[in-house]
Amino acid sequence: MELSHEQLLGIAQQYGTPLYIYNAEQISSQYNRLQNAFKGVNARFFYACKALTNINILKFMKNLGTNLDCVSINEVKLGLAAGFKPKQIMFTPNSVAFSELEEGKNLGVNINIDNISF
């Protein structure tokens, strides 16, 4: 559903600006297209949390059935708070302290190590 100019102005007046409005139907439609494109293939999809960490969007993506790709331990914690199970989270940090890798391990998430710098 596309919002009219008048509806957008009304929402902005009600909630103030700046304001972000997300189209859940469009997000769902795109995710379904992706799933259908890989129908019959053993594929798992991961939403790149860094694209948008809004907790409500994360919950919505979880309810669609996607997994979560995180680049920071804070994104991992947001994903857990949104209801993702540790096995649904891939933590791919880049040049972080070893303590963050340990924290990810302790949280039980999958860790993709691209660089160990210590």
C-alpha positions as CSV (number, residue, x, y, z in Angstrom):
1,M,0.0,0.0,0.0
2,E,1.4,3.4,-1.0
3,L,0.7,6.3,1.2
4,S,-0.7,9.5,-0.3
5,H,1.0,12.9,0.0
6,E,-1.8,13.9,2.4
7,Q,-1.4,10.8,4.6
8,L,2.4,11.4,4.8
9,L,1.9,15.0,5.8
10,G,-0.7,14.0,8.5
11,I,1.7,11.4,9.9
12,A,4.5,14.0,10.0
13,Q,2.3,16.4,11.8
14,Q,1.2,13.8,14.3
15,Y,4.7,12.4,15.0
16,G,7.0,15.2,14.0
17,T,10.0,15.0,11.7
18,P,12.4,13.6,10.8
19,L,10.3,10.5,10.5
20,Y,11.0,7.1,8.9
21,I,8.2,5.1,7.4
22,Y,8.8,1.5,6.3
23,N,6.5,-0.4,4.0
24,A,6.2,-3.8,5.6
25,E,4.2,-5.2,2.7
26,Q,7.1,-4.3,0.3
27,I,9.7,-5.8,2.6
28,S,7.7,-9.0,2.9
29,S,7.1,-9.1,-0.9
30,Q,10.8,-8.7,-1.6
31,Y,11.7,-11.4,0.9
32,N,9.2,-13.8,-0.6
33,R,10.6,-13.1,-4.1
34,L,14.1,-14.0,-2.8
35,Q,12.8,-17.2,-1.2
36,N,10.9,-18.2,-4.4
37,A,14.0,-17.5,-6.5
38,F,15.9,-20.2,-4.5
39,K,13.0,-22.6,-4.1
40,G,14.3,-26.2,-4.1
41,V,17.8,-25.1,-3.0
42,N,19.2,-25.6,0.4
43,A,19.7,-21.9,1.1
44,R,19.5,-19.8,4.3
45,F,19.0,-16.0,4.1
46,F,20.6,-13.5,6.5
47,Y,19.4,-10.0,6.9
48,A,22.4,-7.6,7.1
49,C,21.6,-5.9,10.4
50,K,24.0,-3.0,9.6
51,A,21.5,-1.9,6.9
52,L,19.0,-1.0,9.5
53,T,19.1,-1.9,13.2
54,N,15.6,-0.6,14.1
55,I,14.4,-3.2,16.7
56,N,10.9,-3.3,15.1
57,I,12.4,-4.0,11.7
58,L,14.6,-6.8,13.2
59,K,11.5,-8.3,14.8
60,F,9.6,-8.1,11.5
61,M,12.5,-9.8,9.6
62,K,12.7,-12.5,12.3
63,N,9.0,-13.2,11.8
64,L,9.5,-13.5,8.1
65,G,11.9,-16.3,8.8
66,T,15.3,-14.8,8.0
67,N,18.5,-15.1,9.9
68,L,20.6,-12.2,11.0
69,D,24.1,-11.1,9.9
70,C,25.8,-8.8,12.5
71,V,29.1,-7.0,12.3
72,S,29.2,-5.7,15.9
73,I,28.5,-7.3,19.3
74,N,25.9,-4.6,19.9
75,E,24.1,-5.8,16.7
76,V,24.3,-9.3,18.1
77,K,22.7,-8.1,21.3
78,L,20.0,-6.3,19.4
79,G,19.2,-9.4,17.4
80,L,18.9,-11.5,20.6
81,A,16.6,-8.7,22.0
82,A,14.5,-8.9,18.9
83,G,14.0,-12.6,19.4
84,F,16.5,-14.2,17.2
85,K,18.0,-17.4,18.6
86,P,21.8,-17.6,18.8
87,K,21.9,-20.2,16.0
88,Q,20.1,-17.7,13.7
89,I,22.8,-15.1,14.1
90,M,26.1,-14.9,12.1
91,F,28.6,-12.6,13.8
92,T,31.1,-11.3,11.3
93,P,33.2,-8.7,13.1
94,N,36.1,-7.0,11.4
95,S,39.3,-6.3,13.3
96,V,37.7,-6.3,16.7
97,A,39.2,-7.1,20.1
98,F,39.5,-10.7,21.0
99,S,37.1,-10.0,23.9
100,E,34.3,-9.4,21.4
101,L,34.9,-12.7,19.8
102,E,34.8,-14.3,23.2
103,E,31.5,-12.5,24.0
104,G,30.0,-13.7,20.8
105,K,31.1,-17.3,21.7
106,N,29.6,-16.9,25.1
107,L,26.3,-15.7,23.6
108,G,26.2,-18.8,21.5
109,V,26.1,-17.2,18.1
110,N,27.9,-18.4,14.9
111,I,31.1,-16.5,14.4
112,N,32.7,-15.9,11.0
113,I,36.3,-14.9,11.6
114,D,37.8,-12.8,8.9
115,N,40.8,-11.4,10.8
116,I,42.3,-12.0,14.1
117,S,44.4,-9.0,15.1
118,F,45.9,-9.2,18.6
